[in-house]
């Protein structure tokens, strides 16, 4: 069984690689976490975005 998850990510603006990723329960929680993380990063080097993830749970 799998469940769709959303991740709040800090992304290097030049390379597109994820520097920090925090899993969230839904897109609204991820968006709120992105707004909080955006205040903590250098906007010239990094930006935040919500990415879809896939968590797999064994039953």
C-alpha positions in Angstrom: 0.0 0.0 0.0 1.3 3.5 -0.8 0.2 6.9 0.1 0.9 10.2 -1.6 3.0 12.6 0.5 4.3 16.1 0.0 7.8 17.3 0.8 8.8 20.9 1.7 12.2 21.3 0.0 15.0 23.8 0.1 16.5 23.8 -3.4 19.8 25.2 -4.8 18.6 27.7 -7.4 21.6 27.1 -9.7 21.8 23.3 -9.7 18.2 22.3 -8.8 19.4 19.9 -6.2 17.6 19.4 -3.0 19.5 20.7 0.0 16.9 20.0 2.7 13.7 17.9 2.6 11.0 17.7 5.2 8.1 15.3 4.7 4.6 16.6 5.3 1.1 15.1 5.6 -0.5 17.3 2.9 0.1 20.1 0.5 -1.1 22.8 2.9 1.3 21.8 5.6 4.1 21.6 3.1 3.3 25.1 1.8 3.3 26.5 5.3 6.6 24.8 6.1 8.0 26.3 2.8 7.0 29.8 3.9 8.8 29.3 7.2 11.9 27.8 5.6 12.1 30.6 3.0 12.8 33.1 5.8 15.8 31.1 6.9 17.6 30.7 3.6 19.7 33.0 1.4 17.2 34.0 -1.5 20.1 34.5 -3.9 21.3 30.9 -3.6 18.2 28.9 -2.5 14.5 28.8 -2.9 11.8 26.6 -1.5 9.2 24.4 -3.3 6.7 21.7 -2.6 7.5 18.4 -4.3 5.3 15.3 -4.4 6.8 12.2 -2.8 5.7 8.7 -2.4 5.9 6.9 0.9 5.5 3.1 0.9 4.1 1.3 3.9 4.4 -2.5 4.3 1.2 -4.2 5.5 
